[in-house]
Amino acid sequence: MNICRVFSSVFALHAAILGFAGPSAGQGYPERSIRIVTINAAGGPADLTARLLADKLSAAFRQPVVVESMVGAGGNLAVAHVARAIPDGYTLVISGDAALTTNVTLYRNIPYHPLRDLAPITQVVAAPHILVVHPDLPVRTVAELVAYAKANPGKLNYGHGGIGFAPHLAGQLFNLAIGADIQHVPYRTPAAQTTDLLTGRIKICFCHISLVLPQIAEGKLRGLAVTSLKRVPQAPDLPTMDESGFPGFDVTSWFALLAPAGTPAPVIAKLHQESVRALAQPELRQQFANMGMTVIANTPDELAAVIRNQIEDRRKLIEAAKIELQ
C-alpha cells in the first residue's frame, strides 16, 4: 500500500469537506425562516425592538424572520433557551442588559454565562428611563420628590418590570443616594404597570422612555428627569438626574442581538452586516427615535466588551444596595 497516496487522499477528502462546509455556512444562509426570541411580552421594549429589526432582516434575507416572546426569570428563560439552541443562525435572541449583565450576579444558579454561551452580533439600541410621578403627587422636581420622600417615610412606592431590570436598579440607586426606602413593586407586564401608574396605585416609576412619552405629553404623568447623562431630544425640557443633583447617575437600558455560541463565523458576520445595514436606514432610525431609543449598531467585539464591563458595574450596585431575589 502506498502510504503517501493514502495520506494524500485523506487530506484531499478533508479539504473537500472543509471547502464544502465553509461556504455553505455563510453563503447559503439563510435558507429558511429565522426565529428571534425576546425577553418581553408583546408590546414591551425588547419586543418592539425585535419586530422593527425583524421586518428589515426579513426583507434583506428574503426569508421570514419571526419574533417569539418568552417571558420569565428576568430574561433568563429566553436567553438560556437560545444559548442551548442549535448554533446554526436560525435561533437568535434580542435581550436587554439585565439578562446579559445583572443576572450573572443576581441569580445564584444562572443556567448560562453570556460571555461563554452566546455569540454577540450587535447592540441594537439604547434608551434612558424617565423618572415619572402620578400627577396627584405634589412634586415637580427631583429635589421636591426627595423632600417629600424624606417627609413621608414608607408612603411611596415605585413600579418596575422585575428585579434586576434597569428601572428597578435605577430606583435602588435613587434610594441609596437619598437614604430613603421607597418600596418597589414588580410587574409582569408593561401594560399592568402603566395601568397602575395612571390610576395612582403606584406613584413613581423609572419607566422606559418608550412607555411613558405619550402619557407625559398628554399630562397623564409628570416627568421629572431622565436617567442618562445627556438630555434626550424627545424630551429636551427634562433635566438629567445628574443635573438634578445626582452626579454620575446613569442607568440606561439597551437591547442586543445574539446567537448561540458556536454559530459559524460567516453566519455571525452576515447577521451583523445586515443588521447594521438595516439600522443605518433613516426610516428605522426615526422609528426608534420616536420611542426614545438611540441606534448603537456596534461590532460583536464591542458588544462583548460592553457585557464584560457592565457585569462588574452591576455587581457593585447589587452588593451596595443588597439586592436579592424575593
Summary of the structure (lengths in Angstrom):
residues: 326
radius of gyration: 22.5
end to end distance: 70.8
largest distance: 93.7
contacts: 1126
relative contact order: 0.18
helix: 47%
strand: 19%
